[in-house]
Amino acid sequence: MSPARRYMLVLHVLVVAGAGWLALWLVSRIAAG
Amino acid sequence: MASGRSRLPHVPGRGERRGRYRAHPLRLCYAPRVGTPWWRYTWRTTLGLGFLTFSVTAMVTAVLRLVEIGSCATSPVYVTIRPCPEGAEALIGLVAGAPLLGFLGLALYVTRIDRRRPSPFDDGPDWSTWAWPALFLGFARVFVVAANAFAAVEETGGAIGMWVCAAVFVLMGGGPLLLNRHALPAQAFGGPRRQELASVAERFASAATQPASVPDRVIVPPADGGSAPERSPADDLAGALERLAALHRAGHLGDAEFSAAKAQVLRRARSEGR
């Protein structure tokens, strides 16, 4: 796997994990009142 | 633009030709090759994919919470049997607002590469094809939860309705995944796309067998002002094979892809009568 591909893959995983976690946290915060 | 690591003929992108774009400072992506500045590529990937993921997750989870809350009402005028819990309105707002953010994210993400000049070498992952399945499979889960809620209060009609909806959503979300299953690994991990690889092999083959009119080729005139030395067809063929081998060594072409491209170059050379 080339450095460019590895870099973009890591970026994708971090972004998806971060954004998903943020969404779950926000919804649970709202639902908790 | 310095391109020390690649022996590929460099095709400047539109902005690059005007001298506006620079290569990625760490040479981590090939965005300059497709006419996209590296910073736009990175920011569009981060913001676009982030907005898209946030939107789909927030929408599905918020709807799930609302289904769990069930029917409720809040009114300053009427006496309500079951007042809405705190935050229900904000959840509804989130469900209404999230699609807008999702569309913005999808637009940013899919336009991070200039697709009129696709890079066949290393585009990185393309996860836009997961947006539809994620949305529909997520809502299928919401319907399953709703069906269980109906079944819990012994409303069989409602439960059956929700199961039918869940099945339809599983088909809609899972169908594209199933039809696209062969492309999924390449899309998930990145790398050259198949059809484009074929067109690149074609380009290499024509670069190897045709004279200097091919735009990829840069002929440097000799310093003494004489005419450029004629390159023999054998030199061109060897050059094309060397470029392919360099791509293969650098990991941009897999073993099978290298073999296919090489075979095409050789086939083209043979058909030219050598």
Interface residues (C-beta under 8 A of the other chain):
Chain A: M1 S2 P3 A4 R5 Y7 M8 L9 L11 H12 V15 V16 G18 A19 G20 L22 A23 L24 L26 V27 I30 A31 A32 G33
Chain B: R27 L28 C29 Y30 T42 T45 T46 L49 G50 F51 L52 T53 F54 S55 T57 A58 T61 A62 R65 P85 E86 G87 A90 L91 L94 D122 G124 P125 W127 F189 G190 G191 A250 G251 H252
